[in-house]
Amino acid sequence: MGTASPPADGAGPTWVFHRGALGDSVLLWPMLRRWQKHGPVTLVSRESHAQLAARWLGVDGVDAEQPKFNELWINNPGHALQTPVMPGVAQVFALEADPHSDAGRVWLANAAAMFPGAETISRGGRIDRLAALELTGPRPDLGTRRANPGGPIVLHVGAGSRDKRWPLARWAALVKRIEPMLGSREIIALAGEVEAEQFDDAEREIFASLAPLSAYLTSLDELSGLVQDASVLLAADTGPGHLAAALGVTTISLFGPTDPARWSPLGVASRVIAPNAPRGMEWLAPGRVMEDVSRILGRTGGERV
């Protein structure tokens, strides 16, 4: 794979294609920052991910589900595709087209017609922390720390799969330990659409009891709006943890069955609590998490990292 080099200064715009999960998308932000220093960058991705990058990085965010981009996957010899020609692009970086697969080769051939004269770079597979750092190159730009000493303590209790969730009873026990240190802060508890569907009645009751504001979020705008002012965010191995870290928020990520060397967030104030070897989330006691929370909040209510 190797480092993906930005085009030379003044060579022209770069277009990046990626349709992965939220965490994968956010892991690309250091690479996008690097390329922006050399010219305009367009991210073609899920609409919500593209809009998020546009808001926080200033790239041009474009919805990947437009028909002209879906058509890049069509292998239709003998029939002219309705692919528009978009000249003047210096480089196209396809993170969704595996050059070793038939589908990937079709995409690349059609992209060459769409972006005449552009250098095309492609790779398949998911983006993890290691891949993101390799693509970014030395001295990655991880953004700026957002210090919000009086901000809320945000708990995101969801995860992409059940085995990565920390049990809600442990979250409740952690809240009881945090409450004496709150001062003027508040606690906000968040979950996603998956949890809104999957929680049983007992889990819903526990979740609602965690904080005065316990919300099931339906958009990334809601999520980033609540996370950006946090003094600290606690989350499992999940996209919202990656987003908070990328925004410069002090983040504590709780790991169990997945490898933090591959999947922990990139950020200037990102911490990880993980076992010595992968195991279920039951390994993690509230007291262990509270050790890190106490170090961050401090006895006087100030924040230190």
C-alpha positions as semicolon CSV with decimal commas, in nm:
position;residue;x (nm);y (nm);z (nm)
1;M;0,000;0,000;0,000
2;G;0,253;0,260;0,117
3;T;0,207;0,628;0,177
4;A;-0,030;0,793;-0,068
5;S;0,155;1,098;-0,191
6;P;-0,037;1,421;-0,254
7;P;-0,005;1,578;-0,596
8;A;0,256;1,847;-0,646
9;D;0,156;2,198;-0,544
10;G;-0,056;2,353;-0,815
11;A;-0,109;2,024;-0,999
12;G;-0,483;2,033;-0,940
13;P;-0,755;1,888;-0,718
14;T;-0,758;1,546;-0,550
15;W;-1,071;1,330;-0,525
16;V;-1,093;1,060;-0,256
17;F;-1,355;0,784;-0,276
18;H;-1,450;0,599;0,044
19;R;-1,778;0,441;0,164
20;G;-1,671;0,266;0,486
21;A;-1,799;0,295;0,841
22;L;-1,781;0,617;1,045
23;G;-1,465;0,515;1,232
24;D;-1,289;0,422;0,908
25;S;-1,389;0,752;0,751
26;V;-1,266;0,961;1,044
27;L;-0,934;0,773;1,046
28;L;-0,873;0,926;0,702
29;W;-0,887;1,283;0,836
30;P;-0,509;1,317;0,893
31;M;-0,449;1,212;0,532
32;L;-0,710;1,460;0,408
33;R;-0,550;1,739;0,614
34;R;-0,213;1,658;0,459
35;W;-0,347;1,665;0,106
36;Q;-0,533;1,992;0,164
37;K;-0,195;2,161;0,207
38;H;-0,125;2,084;-0,160
39;G;-0,460;2,173;-0,319
40;P;-0,839;2,130;-0,311
41;V;-0,970;1,794;-0,182
42;T;-1,308;1,637;-0,254
43;L;-1,430;1,346;-0,042
44;V;-1,686;1,121;-0,212
45;S;-1,842;0,917;0,067
46;R;-2,164;0,839;0,247
47;E;-2,350;1,167;0,252
48;S;-2,335;1,207;0,632
49;H;-1,961;1,127;0,639
50;A;-1,890;1,365;0,352
51;Q;-2,083;1,643;0,523
52;L;-1,900;1,580;0,849
53;A;-1,560;1,611;0,680
54;A;-1,678;1,922;0,498
55;R;-1,787;2,082;0,826
56;W;-1,476;2,005;1,028
57;L;-1,199;1,988;0,768
58;G;-1,324;2,220;0,495
59;V;-1,301;1,958;0,220
60;D;-1,566;1,945;-0,051
61;G;-1,800;1,666;0,062
62;V;-1,995;1,479;-0,207
63;D;-2,256;1,205;-0,173
64;A;-2,120;0,876;-0,314
65;E;-2,472;0,750;-0,389
66;Q;-2,519;0,982;-0,683
67;P;-2,602;0,776;-0,997
68;K;-2,290;0,894;-1,178
69;F;-2,072;0,741;-0,906
70;N;-2,272;0,420;-0,874
71;E;-2,231;0,378;-1,249
72;L;-1,856;0,345;-1,203
73;W;-1,918;-0,013;-1,089
74;I;-2,107;-0,115;-1,405
75;N;-1,936;-0,346;-1,652
76;N;-2,140;-0,292;-1,967
77;P;-1,922;-0,348;-2,276
78;G;-2,068;-0,224;-2,601
79;H;-2,297;0,026;-2,433
80;A;-2,197;0,383;-2,357
81;L;-2,223;0,473;-1,992
82;Q;-2,367;0,808;-1,894
83;T;-2,048;0,887;-1,706
84;P;-1,977;1,261;-1,711
85;V;-1,626;1,373;-1,801
86;M;-1,462;1,570;-1,519
87;P;-1,127;1,706;-1,644
88;G;-0,874;1,900;-1,440
89;V;-0,846;1,651;-1,150
90;A;-0,483;1,569;-1,067
91;Q;-0,535;1,257;-0,858
92;V;-0,812;1,009;-0,780
93;F;-0,762;0,794;-0,471
94;A;-1,007;0,502;-0,454
95;L;-1,031;0,342;-0,111
96;E;-1,324;0,127;-0,219
97;A;-1,191;-0,026;-0,542
98;D;-0,967;-0,329;-0,495
99;P;-0,734;-0,334;-0,799
100;H;-0,703;-0,714;-0,764
101;S;-1,076;-0,780;-0,805
102;D;-1,286;-0,779;-1,123
103;A;-1,521;-0,520;-0,973
104;G;-1,227;-0,300;-0,876
105;R;-1,077;-0,314;-1,224
106;V;-1,415;-0,216;-1,374
107;W;-1,436;0,080;-1,136
108;L;-1,085;0,195;-1,224
109;A;-1,147;0,172;-1,598
110;N;-1,466;0,377;-1,569
111;A;-1,294;0,627;-1,335
112;A;-1,021;0,677;-1,596
113;A;-1,293;0,782;-1,840
114;M;-1,459;1,011;-1,586
115;F;-1,133;1,179;-1,477
116;P;-0,918;1,197;-1,792
117;G;-0,552;1,264;-1,723
118;A;-0,577;1,203;-1,349
119;E;-0,337;0,973;-1,168
120;T;-0,543;0,691;-1,014
121;I;-0,441;0,517;-0,692
122;S;-0,650;0,239;-0,544
123;R;-0,660;-0,007;-0,259
124;G;-0,921;-0,242;-0,116
125;G;-0,998;-0,347;0,239
126;R;-1,097;-0,160;0,552
127;I;-0,910;0,139;0,687
128;D;-0,774;0,073;1,033
129;R;-0,539;0,281;1,249
130;L;-0,225;0,125;1,099
131;A;-0,342;0,177;0,741
132;A;-0,444;0,536;0,817
133;L;-0,102;0,619;0,962
134;E;0,074;0,454;0,670
135;L;-0,134;0,649;0,421
136;T;-0,072;0,974;0,605
137;G;0,303;0,944;0,621
138;P;0,540;1,078;0,890
139;R;0,429;1,339;1,144
140;P;0,054;1,303;1,093
141;D;-0,159;1,610;1,161
142;L;-0,405;1,492;1,427
143;G;-0,575;1,829;1,466
144;T;-0,597;2,056;1,768
145;R;-0,696;1,967;2,120
146;R;-1,031;2,103;2,238
147;A;-0,994;2,180;2,609
148;N;-1,339;2,216;2,768
149;P;-1,276;2,196;3,146
150;G;-1,634;2,279;3,240
151;G;-1,797;2,083;2,966
152;P;-2,021;1,781;3,015
153;I;-1,897;1,427;3,061
154;V;-2,037;1,239;2,764
155;L;-2,095;0,864;2,771
156;H;-2,162;0,683;2,444
157;V;-2,284;0,340;2,553
158;G;-2,337;0,187;2,207
159;A;-2,113;-0,005;1,972
160;G;-2,128;-0,156;1,626
161;S;-2,178;-0,503;1,771
162;R;-2,309;-0,640;2,100
163;D;-1,978;-0,799;2,199
164;K;-1,804;-0,459;2,197
165;R;-2,058;-0,296;2,430
166;W;-1,968;-0,242;2,791
167;P;-2,261;-0,374;3,003
168;L;-2,506;-0,103;3,095
169;A;-2,492;-0,204;3,461
170;R;-2,121;-0,115;3,454
171;W;-2,202;0,225;3,302
172;A;-2,451;0,284;3,584
173;A;-2,190;0,190;3,847
174;L;-1,940;0,428;3,682
175;V;-2,190;0,715;3,690
176;K;-2,233;0,671;4,067
177;R;-1,856;0,704;4,107
178;I;-1,838;1,011;3,883
179;E;-2,128;1,203;4,040
180;P;-1,932;1,327;4,347
181;M;-1,675;1,485;4,112
182;L;-1,920;1,657;3,879
183;G;-1,919;2,006;4,029
184;S;-2,094;2,226;3,777
185;R;-2,062;1,971;3,500
186;E;-2,338;1,747;3,375
187;I;-2,344;1,394;3,239
188;I;-2,488;1,321;2,896
189;A;-2,558;0,961;2,793
190;L;-2,584;0,879;2,424
191;A;-2,667;0,572;2,217
192;G;-2,729;0,511;1,850
193;E;-3,008;0,386;1,630
194;V;-2,887;0,028;1,669
195;E;-2,930;0,045;2,045
196;A;-3,271;0,210;2,006
197;E;-3,378;-0,106;1,825
198;Q;-3,187;-0,368;2,025
199;F;-3,214;-0,260;2,389
200;D;-3,463;-0,466;2,589
201;D;-3,691;-0,304;2,849
202;A;-3,440;-0,344;3,133
203;E;-3,160;-0,190;2,924
204;R;-3,381;0,100;2,824
205;E;-3,458;0,167;3,190
206;I;-3,090;0,165;3,289
207;F;-2,996;0,387;2,996
208;A;-3,265;0,643;3,083
209;S;-3,138;0,652;3,444
210;L;-2,777;0,734;3,353
211;A;-2,830;1,107;3,303
212;P;-3,100;1,375;3,275
213;L;-3,017;1,383;2,904
214;S;-3,011;1,026;2,772
215;A;-3,064;1,037;2,396
216;Y;-3,075;0,798;2,103
217;L;-2,910;0,992;1,822
218;T;-3,019;0,970;1,461
219;S;-2,763;1,194;1,289
220;L;-2,393;1,273;1,296
221;D;-2,472;1,643;1,324
222;E;-2,646;1,573;1,657
223;L;-2,353;1,362;1,770
224;S;-2,081;1,612;1,682
225;G;-2,284;1,897;1,830
226;L;-2,305;1,722;2,168
227;V;-1,951;1,584;2,163
228;Q;-1,757;1,896;2,062
229;D;-1,809;2,072;2,396
230;A;-1,741;1,768;2,619
231;S;-1,471;1,778;2,885
232;V;-1,428;1,405;2,824
233;L;-1,604;1,138;2,620
234;L;-1,611;0,772;2,718
235;A;-1,703;0,513;2,458
236;A;-1,636;0,158;2,351
237;D;-1,463;0,069;2,024
238;T;-1,707;0,265;1,813
239;G;-1,736;0,540;1,550
240;P;-1,841;0,814;1,795
241;G;-1,520;0,755;1,990
242;H;-1,320;0,803;1,671
243;L;-1,512;1,121;1,595
244;A;-1,459;1,270;1,941
245;A;-1,086;1,196;1,927
246;A;-1,059;1,346;1,579
247;L;-1,231;1,663;1,705
248;G;-0,963;1,698;1,974
249;V;-1,191;1,603;2,264
250;T;-1,031;1,410;2,550
251;T;-1,147;1,056;2,479
252;I;-1,132;0,733;2,678
253;S;-1,196;0,427;2,461
254;L;-1,294;0,101;2,630
255;F;-1,166;-0,208;2,450
256;G;-1,222;-0,581;2,496
257;P;-1,252;-0,819;2,200
258;T;-1,084;-0,594;1,940
259;D;-0,721;-0,494;1,904
260;P;-0,651;-0,129;2,000
261;A;-0,331;-0,136;1,794
262;R;-0,557;-0,160;1,488
263;W;-0,878;0,009;1,593
264;S;-0,810;0,275;1,856
265;P;-0,888;0,636;1,759
266;L;-0,639;0,890;1,628
267;G;-0,641;1,211;1,831
268;V;-0,420;1,443;2,031
269;A;-0,602;1,357;2,358
270;S;-0,704;0,995;2,302
271;R;-0,665;0,731;2,574
272;V;-0,734;0,358;2,559
273;I;-0,821;0,109;2,832
274;A;-0,765;-0,244;2,704
275;P;-0,688;-0,593;2,837
276;N;-0,353;-0,762;2,778
277;A;-0,522;-0,997;2,530
278;P;-0,862;-0,976;2,356
279;R;-1,155;-1,080;2,574
280;G;-1,518;-0,994;2,647
281;M;-1,608;-0,653;2,786
282;E;-1,692;-0,808;3,123
283;W;-1,319;-0,792;3,199
284;L;-1,342;-0,418;3,262
285;A;-1,447;-0,299;3,609
286;P;-1,592;0,050;3,670
287;G;-1,309;0,120;3,917
288;R;-1,049;0,077;3,644
289;V;-1,227;0,330;3,420
290;M;-1,265;0,568;3,712
291;E;-0,888;0,577;3,756
292;D;-0,852;0,749;3,419
293;V;-1,158;0,969;3,470
294;S;-1,018;1,092;3,803
295;R;-0,682;1,175;3,647
296;I;-0,855;1,379;3,376
297;L;-1,106;1,565;3,593
298;G;-0,873;1,620;3,887
299;R;-0,973;1,694;4,241
300;T;-1,035;2,066;4,182
301;G;-1,248;2,028;3,871
302;G;-0,967;2,130;3,635
303;E;-0,879;1,911;3,341
304;R;-0,540;1,760;3,291
305;V;-0,416;1,500;3,045
